[in-house]
Amino acid sequence: MPYAYITANKWKKELYTGLSKQEVEESRIKYGENILTPPAKRSRWSLFLEKFEDPIIRILLVAWFLSLIVAGVHCWGPEQQGFSAFLEPIGIFFAILLASTVSFFFEVRANKAFDVLNTVNDDTLVKVIRNSHIQQIPKKEVVVGDIIVLDAGEEVPADGHLIEAVSLQVNESTLTGEPIIDKTTRKEEFDPEATYPSNVVMRGTSIVDGHGVMQVDLVGDATGYGKVYEGSQIDNDIETPLQQQLNGLAGVISKAGYTIAGITFVALLAKLLLTSSGIPLLDLVGQILNIFMIAVTLIVVSVPEGLPMSVTLSLALSMNRMLKTNNLARKMHACETMGATTMICTDKTGTLTQNQMQVYETAFYNLPGQQLDKSELSTLIKENISVNSTAFLDFSEEKIKTIGNPTEAALLLWLNNEGINYLPIREETPIIDQLTFSTERKYMATIVQSPVSGKSMLYVKGAPEIVLAHCNQVAINGTLQPVENVQPEIEKQLLAYQNQVMRTLGFAYQELEGKDPEHIFVNGKLNDFSLTFLGIVAISDPVRPDVPEAVQQCRQAGIDVKIVTGDTPGTAKEIGRQIGIWDKEDTADNIITGPGFEALTDEEALDRVLSLKIMCRARPTDKQRLVQLLQQKGAVVAVTGDGTNDAPALKAAQVGLSMGDGTAVAKEASDITILDNSFSSITRAVMWGCSLYQEYPALPAVPANY
């Protein structure tokens, strides 16, 4: 049957036909499949040959070739040394082979682990309307023109525009770093500052609340996700510090070896010619050839054949140690680069913060110590949070996962931390009627039959200023007071939370004794109400506990840390303050928005990049440009990120660090994957990188078992 979806418990008769089978095939032929073109996999043979591009290895190859000539002369020449003449070239050959093979083996092993970690599933089922019927198809079979049904918890399979949107909120953190974005089809509600239009949804983002219907405009490589993915595959020819040093050493060895050999050859030849009177021509030629062999031998012995092996073994050891500290390095040179890093550009969401909204503080005014018990007020709070909600908690794994609106899920997590399971309360409390949250109302309201009090109750939660405007009294200081008496105090408290860039929710209730519940909700709004305001809850995406100390350790080791995020300036500065990089004396010169950075010329930007501490509202190209300008200033840059938007910068940096639960695009563009998503693991990576050069006392001590 044709698809019609529900809005606020009322059927909305919007019928969609969708594409026919023939139209699907035509669209697939014209616009392609919804599959990202994977990077070309290099053969193991080509990966092995790549090891011979090392400048020291190349010098060794030349030395090996020359030593073969010398050995051949000594073996079959007048000296008749036999097979022993080939011991030197055999030794050089095995030195080359061992150094190349060890490096090749460790990188192949790391790439195997990475491939398992970075598996992408294009067979995830999505709901699509075709031939007037709703059906499920694999994500890879979606085509341009398809009509997709989107519900909470699902990932958007392609780029497209919304046909319908009901209380729709999208997590765009993989593309912009922002976890909750309101989406709508009403032009008057469009956000002019949004990174992507308010009626557009992008592949790789996910639905956190509400539901909607989209029509696909772009698939596969043509999507925004696909373009960033393609950009992340561009080869980065930035040399690591060790490569630069080895290149310099190779140049010194070459020049010194050839110079000494040349001087020796000329000197010995001159001496021979001055004393060659009476020497037969054949003997003279033999002596000249012998002098040449001496010069060639000098070139051969000037090459330290043990150097590549010692470097390779040092890198391999560091690579192995880093893996034990949850750093999966894909390239050996990434290990030493971490030790030479002078700048870390880090994203915010999921790297500095936990990427999970949690209750920071509760302020229920009549709740002693903010501890729930069996009192009437506690019952009101528990029922309001449990029943007046559309979120869920997933207890199937050790770490509790949240499903649905992140702020509502944070409330359920808070209840769980208080030892209260929301689910039995929700299941045992009959719902009479409900208004789900919408961006228009900015509140959610539910009428229930409370099993505890036996009364019909109206529970409301939402934007505190909106909820408070619907209230007649406030439960505060053990009494009920008129709103106007305490409103200034409440507004002051809200301002304090907002200055800390926290989301706030207000809670209210009303007993409906003697009132007809059917008259409470009229035309999707509250009617005939007399609410009592209970208090406020402040919610935030908290900083990971280990981050402030880890950031300070980096700074003490001489590594500057910059935040690059798609969030607002206020949020970015608050996170910067919490982790210790934003100080009171910092000014507007230390922070910039992505559009503001784009407006600067390269000369102007170069003057500011070192003093910048925060870039907010950043887009992928802004972060990439920042990295490249820092490199022009001589910085060795490491970039951390977990989103698709981070991929170009991860690729451009000397070393890119992705998070273990980040997107496939981010991990593909990185050199090292932080398996436990912990910023402190980055300090361990720096420590093992530094161990290749020298000890840095400011970094954490090496654990005894390593």
Number of C-alpha atoms within 10 A of each C-alpha: 9 16 18 13 17 13 17 15 11 8 10 11 12 11 13 17 16 22 21 14 10 9 16 19 13 14 17 18 11 11 15 19 20 24 17 18 12 12 12 7 6 8 8 11 9 9 13 17 12 12 19 18 10 16 19 24 23 15 21 26 18 15 24 22 16 18 25 18 17 23 23 17 19 20 17 13 13 9 9 13 15 14 12 11 19 18 13 16 22 14 14 22 17 12 20 24 15 16 22 21 16 15 22 21 12 20 18 16 11 19 15 12 13 19 13 9 15 18 9 12 9 14 11 14 16 20 19 25 23 22 14 16 14 20 15 14 15 16 22 20 19 27 29 25 19 24 26 27 22 25 19 20 19 22 21 22 29 31 25 25 19 21 15 20 20 21 20 25 26 26 24 25 25 25 27 24 28 20 24 19 19 21 26 24 18 11 9 7 14 15 16 9 9 12 16 16 14 21 21 18 25 23 22 23 23 24 25 27 28 24 22 25 22 24 23 23 19 24 28 24 19 19 21 20 24 24 14 22 26 20 18 26 17 13 10 12 10 16 14 20 18 17 16 13 12 18 16 14 14 20 15 12 18 17 13 14 20 18 14 16 22 17 12 17 21 15 12 18 17 12 11 15 12 9 10 13 9 7 11 9 10 8 11 16 12 13 15 16 14 16 19 20 21 17 22 21 19 19 25 26 13 16 21 15 24 14 17 22 21 12 16 21 16 16 23 21 16 25 27 18 18 25 17 12 20 20 28 26 28 22 21 23 24 26 33 27 25 30 24 23 24 19 23 27 26 23 29 27 26 24 23 27 20 18 20 18 23 21 23 17 15 19 15 22 18 18 21 10 10 13 10 17 13 7 9 11 15 17 17 22 20 22 21 25 25 26 25 25 24 18 23 20 18 11 10 8 7 7 8 12 14 22 19 21 25 25 24 25 25 23 25 26 23 18 19 14 10 12 10 16 17 20 14 11 20 18 11 13 17 15 17 14 17 21 20 21 24 18 14 9 17 16 21 22 25 21 27 24 17 19 13 13 12 9 13 22 23 27 25 28 28 21 17 24 16 15 22 24 12 19 19 16 22 24 20 17 10 10 10 15 16 15 19 11 11 13 16 11 10 17 13 11 13 21 12 12 19 15 11 17 21 22 19 22 23 23 26 28 23 18 17 18 10 7 12 10 17 11 11 19 18 10 7 12 12 16 13 12 18 16 22 25 30 25 23 23 20 22 23 23 24 19 21 18 15 14 20 20 15 21 23 20 18 24 19 14 18 14 21 20 24 23 23 32 31 27 22 15 18 14 19 24 23 16 23 22 15 16 20 16 20 21 11 6 6 13 10 8 12 16 24 21 21 20 14 14 22 17 11 12 10 13 9 11 18 17 13 19 22 17 13 20 22 27 31 28 23 27 22 22 18 21 27 21 18 25 28 19 19 19 17 11 13 10 20 25 27 27 28 31 34 33 28 31 32 37 35 28 31 33 27 27 28 29 30 29 31 32 24 23 18 21 22 20 28 32 30 24 27 31 24 32 29 29 18 14 23 23 23 23 20 25 23 24 29 25 28 27 25 21 17 19 12 11 14 16 11 14 20 15 11 11 7 5 4 8
